[in-house]
Amino acid sequence: MKNRAGVLLLSIGIFLVFPLSSAAQWEQTNGPGGNTVYTLAVVGTKIFAGTGGGVFITADGGASWKSANTGLPEGHFVYCLGVSGPNVLAGASAGLYYSSNEGANWALATAGLPPDVDIKCFAEIGPDLFAGTGHRGIFLSRDHGLSWTAAGPGLPGRTASVDRLVALGPVLFAVSRLGGIFVSLNSGNSWAAADLKLSKAGIVTCLAVSGGQLVAAATRGIYVSSDNGVSWKEAKSGFPNDGYITCLGVIGPDILTGTSEGAIFVSTDNGSTWTAAGSGLPTGRAVNCLAVSGTTILAGIDPDDLDPDNIGDWSWSGGVYRSDDGGATWKASNPGLANTCIWHLLAIGPYLFAGWSTAVGALSTDGGDSWVPVDSVFSGLKSVMAHAEAGPFVFAATNKGIVRFRDKGTSWDILSPVIPVKFRYTDEVKHLAACGPTLFASTASQVFQSDDYGASWREVKIKLPTPRYYGAYIRELAVAGEDLFALVEVEEESAQLYISPKDGNKWRRFIAFPGTITARRLAVSGNKLLVGGWNGVYSVTHDGTKAEFTRKVGTDFGEGEVFGVRGTTVIAVTRQGAVFSTDSGETWAALPAGSPRGGISVLELGESYLYAGTLSSGVWRLPLSQVPVSKK
């Protein structure tokens, strides 16, 4: 029996033995890519990308990417990139970092900057380097970003969010979505409003210089000024009425604009008229940034889409798109851009599925060296939420319902009849558990049972509590001996454990955990039931009528929300890294390999690797040759 819901569950007939000292280290795979790219910058022959997973670099125009995060903090987004003298600059949500060796390593620039300042943009005029911040105004550096002083007064309240900085000769312009466009003629010592003629344009979103002119994009149009912002002329011919401009780029005499609806427009006459720039970009996804290197144009795409008809498609629709024909056609260019948040992993033979939320699934057949969308191999499949192993089959909860794989994934079918779905997002199948030919599937509020390997299904009634405010939903399923367990979260704070005989017909509340436990994960190790949460892993013992729970991972380790079990081996992911137990959670030791960057969200054992999905850095792997696996 193999039961998994967002945690590691090892293959039948094997167990893991971890040495207490080892040179084993996690290695980042080449994906999956496709999450948000906030900024792009050309540095010599290379292009840098700033993402939620740090910085990535391409030396071949986006055909392949490598992470460049040594020295950058985990868990913080890189919003802007710049170049000043010998330094590459990265503005993050936790401060400003610089690299003097093209991203090989980074150091924090602290002199003169407030702690944890949010850097949003850069501009340079001669020896003066300017940085705009999220809430602290503008700062000035004269040593290529190593030390800083606050720029002069004139911006609203000094706490304004400065979203764009642009230099036109000796004149510096600043864009604040809270206050409009400001201009300084003396290196930031004083500022004045420069957009009095744009009062009807809406919120100014970005600014660029083209042919000695200022080009301003706003929520209600695009405008051009040839007199340093004193007067403005609207230049909107050819633009659609929906969406707004999110970024501007300049290629020689041409101006490119990216929009919130995933379109790119180009003007060849200084913004007087505009035409759509080709096909291949995902619709409904904002274009965050543009960069030009030689004849190659790169666009950074935000995959998020609020259109409910598109939910489930987003994570393969973001990342970087590339055009080599002036914007006429575009294609995704994300190999190695491993900046995704992974919540689900499933290894079936040579196939490794990776998924996030209800988003498109990614598939690798070479241990993570390359990734493709799942539906490019398995037609119609886009997401894999959970799986369970029963007899000769592996079952997976997907966007198409429950799919049954045979022969290590070489054949598969969608089970019929399909479990009824009343509400598209709240009642999709989220968890699976199996014992022999019996398979259990749960939505947020219902449990279904099949006694014939998924050929037919029936609903088994479980009465959930009725909280006053937020509601209750099923977080996990597990089969232990003759009993079926459901972990239920109540009011988004407390948890309850329900028990039923394996026929699923007599559910009752078994344990009401105190609010301090925040139980969120459930699994079985040997004859013990384990519950994991933000503050540890607990062992639950019971005699069918009463139960006791004991904390097994103590305060030295912290949270155990992500954990997995096979036989008597347990792996838990804590604040300090991964820990393991070989006696069903009674004693613990640290996993010598440490932890991947980005924080582990899910674990899975494949044929050659132990895989870890992370919160911001895609999938990582640890060779089984370095993590000995023995026959049981």
C-alpha positions as CSV (number, residue, x, y, z in Angstrom):
1,M,0.0,0.0,0.0
2,K,1.3,3.4,-0.9
3,N,-0.5,6.5,0.5
4,R,0.7,10.0,-0.2
5,A,-0.7,13.5,0.1
6,G,2.0,16.0,-0.3
7,V,4.7,14.0,1.5
8,L,7.4,11.4,0.7
9,L,6.2,7.8,0.6
10,L,8.8,5.2,-0.4
11,S,8.3,2.3,-2.8
12,I,7.2,-1.1,-1.7
13,G,9.8,-3.5,-0.4
14,I,12.6,-1.0,0.4
15,F,13.6,1.3,3.2
16,L,16.1,4.1,3.5
17,V,19.3,3.9,5.7
18,F,21.0,7.3,6.2
19,P,24.6,7.5,7.2
20,L,25.4,10.0,10.0
21,S,28.2,11.6,8.0
22,S,28.2,12.0,4.2
23,A,29.3,14.3,1.4
24,A,25.9,13.9,-0.2
25,Q,24.4,17.2,-1.3
26,W,21.2,18.2,-3.0
27,E,21.4,19.2,-6.6
28,Q,18.9,21.5,-8.4
29,T,17.3,20.0,-11.5
30,N,16.7,22.1,-14.6
31,G,13.1,22.9,-13.7
32,P,10.3,23.0,-13.9
33,G,10.3,26.6,-15.2
34,G,7.5,28.9,-15.9
35,N,6.8,31.0,-12.8
36,T,7.0,34.8,-12.5
37,V,10.0,36.7,-13.9
38,Y,10.0,40.2,-12.5
39,T,13.0,41.8,-14.3
40,L,15.5,41.1,-17.0
41,A,18.9,42.8,-17.5
42,V,21.6,42.5,-20.2
43,V,25.1,42.2,-18.8
44,G,27.6,42.0,-21.6
45,T,26.8,38.8,-23.5
46,K,24.7,37.4,-20.7
47,I,21.1,38.1,-19.6
48,F,20.1,38.0,-15.9
49,A,16.5,37.2,-14.7
50,G,15.2,38.2,-11.3
51,T,12.5,35.9,-9.9
52,G,10.9,34.7,-6.7
53,G,13.5,31.9,-6.8
54,G,16.4,34.4,-7.0
55,V,18.6,35.2,-10.0
56,F,19.1,33.1,-13.1
57,I,21.6,33.7,-16.0
58,T,21.6,32.7,-19.6
59,A,24.6,32.9,-21.9
60,D,22.8,31.7,-25.0
61,G,19.9,34.1,-25.4
62,G,17.5,32.2,-23.1
63,A,18.0,28.7,-24.6
64,S,19.2,27.6,-21.2
65,W,19.5,29.1,-17.7
66,K,21.6,28.5,-14.6
67,S,20.8,29.7,-11.1
68,A,23.2,32.3,-9.6
69,N,22.1,32.6,-6.0
70,T,25.3,32.2,-3.9
71,G,25.0,34.9,-1.2
72,L,21.4,35.8,-2.0
73,P,18.8,35.2,0.8
74,E,16.2,32.5,0.5
75,G,12.5,33.4,0.4
76,H,12.9,36.9,-1.0
77,F,12.0,38.0,-4.5
78,V,14.4,39.8,-6.9
79,Y,12.4,42.7,-8.3
80,C,15.1,44.6,-10.3
81,L,18.5,44.2,-11.8
82,G,21.1,46.8,-12.9
83,V,24.7,47.3,-13.8
84,S,27.1,50.0,-12.5
85,G,30.8,49.9,-13.3
86,P,32.1,46.4,-12.4
87,N,29.0,45.5,-10.3
88,V,25.8,43.8,-11.1
89,L,23.1,44.9,-8.7
90,A,20.1,42.9,-7.5
91,G,17.2,44.7,-5.7
92,A,15.4,42.3,-3.5
93,S,12.6,42.4,-1.0
94,A,15.2,42.1,1.7
95,G,17.8,44.7,0.6
96,L,20.3,45.4,-2.2
97,Y,22.9,42.9,-3.3
98,Y,25.9,43.4,-5.6
99,S,28.2,41.0,-7.5
100,S,31.6,41.9,-8.9
101,N,32.0,38.7,-10.8
102,E,28.8,38.5,-13.0
103,G,26.7,36.7,-10.5
104,A,29.1,34.0,-9.3
105,N,28.4,35.3,-5.7
106,W,26.6,38.2,-4.1
107,A,27.1,40.5,-1.1
108,L,24.7,42.7,0.8
109,A,25.2,46.4,0.4
110,T,24.3,47.9,3.8
111,A,26.1,51.2,4.1
112,G,23.6,54.0,4.2
113,L,20.5,51.8,3.5
114,P,17.7,51.1,6.0
115,P,17.6,47.4,7.0
116,D,15.5,45.2,4.8
117,V,14.8,48.0,2.4
118,D,12.7,47.0,-0.6
119,I,14.6,48.0,-3.8
120,K,12.4,48.5,-6.9
121,C,14.5,50.1,-9.7
122,F,17.9,51.7,-10.7
123,A,19.1,54.5,-13.0
124,E,22.5,56.0,-13.6
125,I,23.7,59.5,-14.6
126,G,27.5,59.6,-15.0
127,P,29.0,58.7,-11.6
128,D,25.7,58.8,-9.8
129,L,23.7,55.6,-9.3
130,F,20.1,55.9,-8.1
131,A,17.9,53.3,-6.4
132,G,14.2,53.6,-6.0
133,T,12.6,51.8,-3.0
134,G,9.2,50.5,-2.1
135,H,8.6,52.8,0.8
136,R,11.7,54.8,1.5
137,G,12.1,57.2,-1.5
138,I,15.3,57.4,-3.6
139,F,18.9,56.7,-2.6
140,L,22.2,57.8,-4.2
141,S,25.5,55.9,-4.6
142,R,28.8,57.2,-6.1
143,D,30.8,54.0,-5.6
144,H,28.8,51.6,-7.9
145,G,26.3,50.6,-5.2
146,L,28.6,49.9,-2.2
147,S,27.4,52.8,-0.1
148,W,24.3,55.0,-0.2
149,T,22.8,58.3,1.0
150,A,19.2,59.5,0.8
151,A,18.4,61.6,-2.2
152,G,16.9,65.1,-1.6
153,P,13.4,66.0,-0.7
154,G,10.6,66.5,-3.1
155,L,9.0,63.1,-3.4
156,P,5.7,62.8,-1.5
157,G,6.4,62.1,2.1
158,R,9.7,60.2,1.5
159,T,7.7,57.0,2.0
160,A,6.4,56.9,-1.6
161,S,6.9,53.8,-3.6
162,V,9.3,54.6,-6.5
163,D,8.5,52.1,-9.2
164,R,10.6,53.4,-12.1
165,L,13.7,55.5,-12.5
166,V,14.8,56.9,-16.0
167,A,17.7,59.1,-17.0
168,L,17.4,61.4,-20.0
169,G,20.8,63.1,-20.3
170,P,21.4,64.9,-16.9
171,V,17.8,64.8,-16.0
172,L,16.4,62.1,-13.7
173,F,12.7,61.0,-13.7
174,A,11.0,59.0,-11.1
175,V,7.6,57.2,-11.4
176,S,5.5,56.6,-8.3
177,R,2.2,54.9,-8.7
178,L,1.1,56.9,-5.6
179,G,2.1,60.3,-6.9
180,G,2.9,60.2,-10.7
181,I,6.1,61.4,-12.4
182,F,8.7,63.6,-10.7
183,V,11.8,65.2,-12.2
184,S,15.2,66.2,-10.8
185,L,17.7,68.5,-12.5
186,N,20.4,68.3,-9.8
187,S,21.1,64.6,-9.2
188,G,18.1,64.1,-6.9
189,N,18.8,67.0,-4.6
190,S,15.4,68.4,-5.4
191,W,12.3,67.2,-7.2
192,A,9.2,68.6,-8.9
193,A,6.1,67.1,-10.4
194,A,6.4,66.5,-14.2
195,D,3.0,65.1,-15.1
196,L,0.5,67.9,-14.6
197,K,-0.7,67.3,-18.1
198,L,-1.3,63.6,-17.4
199,S,-4.1,64.1,-14.8
200,K,-6.6,62.2,-17.0
201,A,-4.2,59.4,-17.9
202,G,-4.8,57.4,-14.8
203,I,-2.0,55.7,-12.9
204,V,1.4,56.0,-14.6
205,T,2.9,52.4,-14.7
206,C,6.2,52.8,-16.5
207,L,8.5,55.3,-18.3
208,A,11.2,55.0,-21.0
209,V,13.5,57.1,-23.2
210,S,13.3,56.7,-27.0
211,G,15.0,59.0,-29.5
212,G,15.5,61.8,-26.9
213,Q,11.8,61.6,-26.0
214,L,10.0,60.4,-22.8
215,V,7.4,57.7,-23.3
216,A,5.0,57.3,-20.4
217,A,2.6,54.4,-20.1
218,A,-0.5,54.8,-17.9
219,T,-3.7,52.8,-17.2
220,R,-5.6,55.0,-19.7
221,G,-3.1,55.3,-22.5
222,I,0.4,56.0,-23.6
223,Y,1.9,59.5,-23.9
224,V,5.1,61.1,-25.4
225,S,6.9,64.2,-24.2
226,S,9.7,66.0,-26.1
227,D,10.3,68.7,-23.5
228,N,11.3,66.7,-20.4
229,G,7.8,66.2,-19.2
230,V,6.5,69.7,-19.5
231,S,3.9,68.7,-22.0
232,W,2.5,65.4,-23.2
233,K,0.9,64.0,-26.4
234,E,-1.3,60.9,-26.3
235,A,-0.1,58.2,-28.7
236,K,-2.7,55.4,-28.6
237,S,-3.6,54.6,-32.1
238,G,-3.6,50.8,-32.6
239,F,-4.0,49.9,-28.9
240,P,-7.0,47.8,-27.7
241,N,-9.3,49.1,-25.0
242,D,-8.7,46.2,-22.6
243,G,-5.7,45.8,-20.3
244,Y,-3.0,48.4,-19.5
245,I,0.7,48.7,-20.2
246,T,3.0,47.0,-17.7
247,C,6.5,47.6,-19.3
248,L,8.3,49.4,-22.0
249,G,11.4,48.5,-24.1
250,V,13.4,50.2,-26.7
251,I,15.1,48.6,-29.7
252,G,16.9,51.2,-31.8
253,P,14.2,53.5,-33.1
254,D,11.4,51.1,-32.1
255,I,9.4,51.1,-28.9
256,L,7.9,47.9,-27.5
257,T,5.2,47.7,-24.8
258,G,4.0,44.7,-22.8
259,T,0.5,44.7,-21.4
260,S,-1.5,43.1,-18.6
261,E,-3.3,40.9,-21.0
262,G,-0.2,39.2,-22.4
263,A,0.2,41.2,-25.6
264,I,3.2,43.1,-27.0
265,F,2.8,46.1,-29.3
266,V,5.5,47.9,-31.3
267,S,5.8,51.4,-32.6
268,T,8.2,52.5,-35.3
269,D,7.3,56.2,-35.3
270,N,8.1,57.3,-31.8
271,G,4.8,56.1,-30.4
272,S,2.4,57.7,-32.8
273,T,1.0,54.4,-34.0
274,W,1.2,50.8,-32.7
275,T,0.7,47.3,-34.0
276,A,0.5,43.9,-32.3
277,A,3.9,42.2,-32.2
278,G,3.4,38.7,-33.3
279,S,2.0,35.4,-31.9
280,G,3.0,32.7,-29.4
281,L,2.6,34.7,-26.1
282,P,0.2,33.3,-23.5
283,T,-3.0,35.2,-23.4
284,G,-4.2,36.8,-20.2
285,R,-0.8,36.9,-18.5
286,A,1.0,40.1,-17.8
287,V,4.3,41.0,-19.5
288,N,6.4,42.2,-16.6
289,C,9.6,43.1,-18.4
290,L,11.5,43.2,-21.7
291,A,15.1,42.9,-22.6
292,V,17.1,43.1,-25.9
293,S,20.4,41.4,-26.7
294,G,21.5,41.6,-30.3
295,T,18.6,40.4,-32.4
296,T,17.0,38.5,-29.5
297,I,14.1,39.9,-27.5
298,L,13.1,38.3,-24.2
299,A,9.9,38.9,-22.3
300,G,9.3,38.1,-18.6
301,I,5.8,36.8,-18.1
302,D,3.7,36.6,-14.9
303,P,1.8,33.3,-15.1
304,D,-1.0,34.4,-12.7
305,D,-4.4,34.7,-14.3
306,L,-7.6,35.7,-12.5
307,D,-9.8,34.3,-15.2
308,P,-11.3,31.1,-13.7
309,D,-11.5,29.5,-17.1
310,N,-7.7,29.6,-17.3
311,I,-6.9,28.4,-13.7
312,G,-5.0,25.2,-14.1
313,D,-2.9,26.5,-17.1
314,W,-0.9,29.2,-15.4
315,S,2.4,27.7,-14.4
316,W,3.5,26.6,-17.9
317,S,2.5,30.0,-19.2
318,G,5.0,32.2,-17.3
319,G,8.7,32.5,-17.2
320,V,10.6,33.8,-20.2
321,Y,9.5,34.0,-23.8
322,R,11.9,34.6,-26.7
323,S,11.6,36.2,-30.1
324,D,14.4,36.1,-32.8
325,D,12.4,37.9,-35.5
326,G,11.7,41.4,-34.0
327,G,8.7,40.2,-32.0
328,A,6.8,38.6,-34.9
329,T,6.7,35.2,-33.1
330,W,7.4,34.0,-29.6
331,K,8.1,30.8,-27.8
332,A,8.7,29.7,-24.2
333,S,12.4,29.7,-23.2
334,N,12.6,28.3,-19.7
335,P,15.1,25.3,-19.5
336,G,16.9,25.6,-16.3
337,L,14.8,28.5,-15.0
338,A,13.8,26.5,-11.9
339,N,11.8,29.2,-10.1
340,T,8.5,27.3,-9.4
341,C,6.7,26.3,-6.2
342,I,6.2,22.6,-6.2
343,W,3.5,21.0,-4.0
344,H,3.1,17.5,-5.6
345,L,5.6,14.9,-6.9
346,L,4.9,11.5,-8.3
347,A,7.4,9.0,-9.6
348,I,6.1,6.1,-11.7
349,G,8.8,4.2,-13.4
350,P,10.8,6.6,-15.5
351,Y,8.2,9.4,-15.2
352,L,8.5,12.2,-12.6
353,F,5.4,14.4,-12.3
354,A,5.6,17.8,-10.6
355,G,2.6,20.0,-9.9
356,W,1.7,23.1,-8.0
357,S,-1.7,23.9,-6.6
358,T,-4.2,23.2,-9.4
359,A,-1.7,24.3,-12.0
360,V,-0.3,22.6,-15.0
361,G,1.8,19.6,-14.2
362,A,5.4,19.2,-15.5
363,L,6.9,15.9,-16.5
364,S,10.5,14.7,-16.7
365,T,11.7,11.4,-18.0
366,D,15.4,11.9,-17.3
367,G,15.6,12.6,-13.6
368,G,14.9,16.3,-13.9
369,D,17.5,17.2,-16.6
370,S,14.6,18.3,-18.8
371,W,10.9,19.1,-18.3
372,V,7.9,19.3,-20.6
373,P,4.2,19.9,-19.8
374,V,2.4,16.7,-18.7
375,D,-0.2,16.9,-21.5
376,S,2.5,16.9,-24.2
377,V,2.9,13.2,-23.3
378,F,-0.4,12.3,-21.5
379,S,-3.0,14.0,-23.6
380,G,-5.4,16.1,-21.5
381,L,-3.6,15.8,-18.2
382,K,-2.6,19.1,-16.7
383,S,-2.3,18.6,-12.9
384,V,-1.4,15.8,-10.5
385,M,-2.7,16.4,-7.0
386,A,-2.0,13.2,-5.1
387,H,-1.5,9.5,-5.7
388,A,-1.7,6.0,-4.1
389,E,-0.4,2.6,-5.0
390,A,-2.7,-0.5,-4.9
391,G,-1.9,-3.9,-6.3
392,P,-0.5,-3.5,-9.9
393,F,-1.7,0.0,-10.2
394,V,-0.8,3.6,-9.3
395,F,-3.7,5.9,-9.0
396,A,-3.4,9.7,-9.4
397,A,-5.9,12.5,-8.7
398,T,-5.7,14.8,-11.7
399,N,-7.6,17.5,-13.5
400,K,-9.3,14.8,-15.5
401,G,-10.4,12.9,-12.4
402,I,-8.7,9.7,-11.1
403,V,-6.2,8.2,-13.5
404,R,-5.0,4.6,-13.2
405,F,-1.5,3.9,-14.4
406,R,-0.2,0.4,-15.3
407,D,3.2,-1.1,-16.2
408,K,5.2,1.8,-14.7
409,G,3.2,4.4,-16.5
410,T,3.5,2.9,-20.0
411,S,-0.3,2.6,-20.1
412,W,-3.0,4.5,-18.4
413,D,-6.8,5.1,-18.4
414,I,-9.2,7.6,-16.8
415,L,-11.5,5.8,-14.4
416,S,-15.2,5.8,-15.1
417,P,-17.7,6.6,-13.7
418,V,-16.1,9.9,-12.7
419,I,-16.5,11.0,-9.1
420,P,-19.2,13.7,-9.0
421,V,-17.8,17.2,-8.8
422,K,-20.2,19.8,-7.5
423,F,-17.9,22.8,-7.1
424,R,-15.0,23.1,-9.4
425,Y,-12.3,24.2,-7.0
426,T,-13.5,23.0,-3.6
427,D,-14.6,19.5,-4.4
428,E,-11.9,18.2,-6.7
429,V,-10.2,15.0,-5.5
430,K,-7.3,16.0,-3.3
431,H,-6.3,12.9,-1.4
432,L,-6.0,9.2,-2.0
433,A,-5.4,6.1,0.2
434,A,-5.4,2.5,-0.7
435,C,-5.4,-1.0,0.9
436,G,-5.4,-4.1,-1.3
437,P,-8.1,-3.5,-4.0
438,T,-9.8,-0.9,-1.9
439,L,-9.2,2.7,-2.9
440,F,-10.4,5.8,-1.0
441,A,-10.6,9.3,-2.5
442,S,-11.5,12.5,-0.7
443,T,-12.5,16.0,-1.7
444,A,-12.6,18.8,0.8
445,S,-15.8,17.5,2.2
446,Q,-16.6,14.0,0.8
447,V,-15.1,10.6,0.9
448,F,-15.5,8.0,-1.9
449,Q,-14.6,4.3,-1.9
450,S,-13.9,1.7,-4.6
451,D,-13.5,-2.0,-3.9
452,D,-12.4,-3.0,-7.4
453,Y,-9.3,-1.0,-8.1
454,G,-11.4,2.0,-9.2
455,A,-13.8,0.3,-11.6
456,S,-16.8,1.6,-9.6
457,W,-17.3,4.1,-6.8
458,R,-19.7,4.9,-3.9
459,E,-19.8,7.8,-1.5
460,V,-19.2,7.0,2.2
461,K,-20.8,9.5,4.5
462,I,-18.6,11.6,6.9
463,K,-20.3,14.3,8.9
464,L,-17.9,17.2,9.4
465,P,-18.2,19.8,12.2
466,T,-20.0,23.0,11.5
467,P,-17.8,25.9,12.6
468,R,-19.0,29.4,13.2
469,Y,-16.8,31.2,10.7
470,Y,-14.5,29.5,8.1
471,G,-15.5,25.9,7.8
472,A,-13.9,22.4,8.0
473,Y,-12.3,20.3,5.4
474,I,-10.4,17.1,4.9
475,R,-6.6,17.5,4.8
476,E,-5.4,13.8,4.7
477,L,-6.5,10.2,4.4
478,A,-4.6,7.1,5.8
479,V,-5.3,3.4,6.2
480,A,-3.9,1.8,9.4
481,G,-4.7,-1.9,10.0
482,E,-8.4,-2.3,9.9
483,D,-9.2,1.4,10.3
484,L,-9.5,4.4,7.9
485,F,-8.5,7.8,9.3
486,A,-9.3,11.3,8.1
487,L,-7.5,14.4,9.3
488,V,-9.9,17.4,9.3
489,E,-8.9,21.0,9.7
490,V,-11.4,23.2,11.5
491,E,-11.6,27.0,11.5
492,E,-8.1,27.1,9.8
493,E,-6.6,26.7,13.2
494,S,-7.5,23.5,15.0
495,A,-7.6,19.9,13.8
496,Q,-9.6,16.7,14.5
497,L,-8.9,13.1,13.6
498,Y,-11.8,10.9,12.4
499,I,-11.8,7.1,12.4
500,S,-13.9,4.6,10.6
501,P,-13.7,0.8,9.8
502,K,-12.3,0.3,6.4
503,D,-15.8,0.1,4.9
504,G,-16.0,3.8,5.5
505,N,-19.5,3.7,6.8
506,K,-19.2,4.5,10.5
507,W,-17.2,7.7,10.9
508,R,-16.7,9.3,14.3
509,R,-14.5,11.9,15.8
510,F,-11.5,10.2,17.5
511,I,-9.2,13.1,18.6
512,A,-9.7,16.8,18.9
513,F,-6.2,18.2,18.9
514,P,-5.6,21.3,21.0
515,G,-5.1,24.5,19.1
516,T,-1.4,24.5,19.8
517,I,-0.7,21.4,17.6
518,T,-2.0,22.6,14.2
519,A,-2.0,19.1,12.8
520,R,-1.8,19.1,8.9
521,R,-0.2,15.8,7.8
522,L,-1.1,12.2,8.4
523,A,0.8,8.9,7.7
524,V,1.4,5.4,9.1
525,S,4.7,3.9,10.1
526,G,4.8,0.3,11.2
527,N,1.9,0.1,13.7
528,K,2.0,3.8,14.6
529,L,-0.1,6.6,13.3
530,L,1.9,9.8,12.8
531,V,0.5,13.4,12.7
532,G,2.7,16.3,11.5
533,G,2.2,20.0,11.9
534,W,3.9,23.3,12.3
535,N,5.2,22.4,15.7
536,G,6.3,18.9,15.4
537,V,5.5,15.2,14.6
538,Y,3.3,13.3,16.9
539,S,2.8,9.6,17.5
540,V,-0.8,8.5,18.0
541,T,-1.5,5.3,19.8
542,H,-5.1,3.9,20.3
543,D,-7.0,0.8,21.2
544,G,-10.1,1.7,19.0
545,T,-11.9,3.6,21.8
546,K,-9.4,6.1,23.1
547,A,-6.1,7.6,21.9
548,E,-3.0,9.3,23.1
549,F,-0.6,11.5,21.2
550,T,3.0,12.1,22.1
551,R,5.4,14.7,20.5
552,K,8.3,12.9,18.9
553,V,10.1,15.7,17.1
554,G,10.8,18.3,19.8
555,T,11.5,22.0,19.9
556,D,15.1,21.4,18.8
557,F,13.7,20.5,15.4
558,G,10.6,22.7,15.1
559,E,7.9,22.1,12.5
560,G,7.2,18.8,10.9
561,E,4.5,19.8,8.4
562,V,6.2,18.0,5.5
563,F,7.0,14.4,6.3
564,G,6.9,11.0,4.8
565,V,6.9,7.3,5.8
566,R,7.6,3.9,4.5
567,G,7.7,1.0,6.9
568,T,9.6,2.1,10.1
569,T,11.5,4.9,8.3
570,V,10.2,8.5,8.7
571,I,11.5,11.7,7.2
572,A,10.4,15.1,8.5
573,V,11.2,18.5,7.1
574,T,11.8,21.0,9.9
575,R,13.0,24.6,10.2
576,Q,16.6,23.4,10.5
577,G,16.4,21.0,7.6
578,A,15.4,17.4,7.0
579,V,15.5,14.8,9.9
580,F,15.0,11.1,9.8
581,S,14.0,8.2,12.0
582,T,14.4,4.4,11.4
583,D,12.2,3.4,14.4
584,S,8.8,4.9,13.5
585,G,9.6,8.3,14.9
586,E,10.9,7.4,18.3
587,T,14.4,8.8,17.8
588,W,15.6,11.3,15.2
589,A,18.8,12.6,13.6
590,A,19.6,15.2,11.0
591,L,19.8,14.2,7.3
592,P,23.5,15.0,6.5
593,A,22.7,16.3,3.0
594,G,21.2,19.5,4.4
595,S,18.3,21.1,2.6
596,P,17.7,22.5,-0.9
597,R,17.4,26.2,-1.5
598,G,13.8,27.4,-1.2
599,G,12.5,25.1,1.6
600,I,11.2,21.6,1.0
601,S,7.4,21.4,0.4
602,V,7.2,17.7,-0.8
603,L,9.4,14.6,-1.1
604,E,9.3,11.6,-3.4
605,L,11.5,8.6,-4.0
606,G,12.3,7.8,-7.7
607,E,14.3,5.0,-9.3
608,S,17.6,6.8,-9.0
609,Y,17.0,9.9,-6.9
610,L,15.3,11.2,-3.8
611,Y,13.4,14.2,-5.1
612,A,12.4,17.4,-3.2
613,G,9.9,19.9,-4.4
614,T,10.6,23.4,-3.0
615,L,8.6,26.6,-2.4
616,S,10.5,28.7,-4.9
617,S,13.3,26.8,-6.6
618,G,11.6,23.9,-8.5
619,V,12.7,20.3,-8.0
620,W,15.9,19.2,-6.4
621,R,17.4,15.7,-6.2
622,L,19.7,13.6,-4.1
623,P,21.3,10.5,-5.8
624,L,20.3,7.2,-4.1
625,S,23.9,6.2,-4.4
626,Q,24.6,8.8,-1.8
627,V,21.5,7.9,0.3
628,P,21.9,4.1,0.6
629,V,18.7,2.1,-0.1
630,S,18.6,-1.5,1.1
631,K,16.3,-4.3,0.3
632,K,13.8,-5.0,3.1
